[in-house]
Amino acid sequence: MISVVLRAKNEAAWIGRCLTALANQRIPNIDVILVDNESTDDTVAIAESFGVTMRYISRDEFSFGRALNIGVEAARHEVVSMLSSHCVPIDELWADYQLAHLGPDGDAGLCGIYGRQEPLPETSAIDRRDLWTTFRDERVRQREDYFFHNANSAIRKSIWNDHPFDEEISGVEDREWGKRMIALNYEILYEPHMRVYHHHGIHQGRDEGRAKRVAEVIDVIRMGT
C-alpha cells in the first residue's frame, strides 16, 4: 500500500483527472491526502467527492516544504508519494514502481525515487523542450547528483520522520532534501517508467519571477548555507 500527498491551490481543472488516475491504479485503496492552500474554486469539493483525506494550510503559513510535511504527517503508509495536483499518472502501473523500489522488498539504500514527466499536446514548446531534455529514458541511480522533483516522487516515511522537508526555503525543497539525503549516504533513483503528464512543465515557461526565486534558493543549496 502507498499514500499519496497532493498540494493544491485552485486546481479544479486538473484535480478530478489526477484523482481518477489514482483510483485506476492496479494497487487498490491508495491513501490520498490533499493539502489545500485556500482554493476559491471547486478543488475541495471535487477532492471530497473522491473521499480523500483533507488537510489545510493558510496563505500566511504556506511554504512548499510545510505543505508537504503536513501531508506526509497524515499519511498512513511507509511509502509516500508526492504528486502535483495538476499531474496525471499516465498508466495504472505508476504506483507499482514506487512499491517495488521502496516497499518491503525494495532497496533499503534508497531514500526516494522520482519519475518521468511528459508534456500534453497543448503544452508550450518551451515547456515541452524542458520536459523532454530533463527526464530521460534511462533509469539512473544517483549517488552524488541530488536532483529530485516532488511533482512526481516518492519517499519512505520512516526516513522523513527524522528528515522532514525544509519549511523555510521558498521552493526547491525537493532538491534541498535530496542533498541532505545524499550526504547521509542514501541514494536517489530516477525511474522513467513512473510517468505522469505535466501540462506546464517544470519551469512554467518564461515566468521570470519564479525563475529568480528558484535560482536564489538553488544558489543557497549549492553553497551549503
Secondary structure, 3 states (H helix, E strand, C coil): CEEEEEEECCCHHHHHHHHHHHHCCCCCCCEEEEEECCCCCCHHHHHHHCCCEEEECCCCCCCHHHHHHHHHHHCCCCEEEEEECCEEECCCCHHHHHHHHHCCCCCCCEEEEEEEEECCCCCCHHHHHHHHHHCCCCCEEECCCCCCCCCEEEEEHHHHCCCCCCCCCCCCHHHHHHHHHHHCCCEEEEEEEEEEEECCCCCCCCCHHHHHHHHHHHHHHHHCC
